[in-house]
Amino acid sequence: MTAKEQLLQEAPGWSEHDAEIALRAVQREHAGGNGDEWGELSKVHEVAFGETMKRLVEEERAAGHEPW
């Protein structure tokens, strides 16, 4: 599966916030800006936190609970 195909597969489940993060990352990449080390670390944390929260919601639903 190509990266573009994977993106299209994942995107329907994304929140508006997830989409904004992805769009900003692509725009920054095309602009050639890499940010500083702390800026990049912040983005990694933001994305990882979002992915973790998404997995927790899925696990809660799978266990028959309403996500908090």
Beta strands, then each sheet from edge to edge (+ up, - down):
end
